[in-house]
Amino acid sequence: SQTALLRVDTLAAGKFLQDISFELRRGEIVGVTGLLGSGRTELALSLFGMLPIEQGTVQIDGKAVQINSIQDAIAHGIGYVPEDRLTEGLFLEQSIGRNIIVRTIDSLRGSFGLTDPQQIEGKIQHWVDALRIKTANPALPVKTLSGGNQQRVVLAKWLASQPRLLILNGPTVGVDIGSKNELHEMIKDLAGQGMGLLVISDDIPELLQVCNRILLMRRGKIVEEISPSATNENLLAAKLVED
């Protein structure tokens, strides 16, 4: 069988994240759910270098990696779109375009450290079009956009850096139903292109709609792996609140 894109073994981090083991393959969308305080966000933070991993191992493409900082995570091809995207994910006063290329500006620099304005404009326009960001002009501040469009800018910022693994925390929190469906299609498209996605959510229809597998967390542990085809909204909702 192919080597897993991500393999986590007996990971412990933070106050109560313990004995976490799972695999994520290329092209797979794995959901992580649980009540607030179940450890679902801590899991994301530990994989993105924001919460120190105290024990256990993380492997990417079969190689053990150390993730001690956000820089380490990014270097290993991990992207993270936080739930609180407006304070953590965007520079609201800066332009839409600047927000999109902030992670990739170094790779766009030429041999003299100069950036080619046309290349940058092209890249920005590519993502504005690809994610259907509704704006009159990418030079406008990102705060001029609606919530759903701001969410797309956060996604564009990460996609422009071409991560291998993208962690999405509450990907459609606070967006309208139309944007939500488009974001779901986009998540499936990314998986179709071979990216691995970890979707952290308590939106049960969302998990059932987009995930290949769902990991249920309780008190800092993964207590069950659920196949969306073997459950429904009522059953999954009941599992969430079981103690």
Summary of the structure (lengths in Angstrom):
residues: 243
radius of gyration: 18.1
end to end distance: 35.5
largest distance: 59.9
contacts: 769
relative contact order: 0.19
helix: 38%
strand: 26%
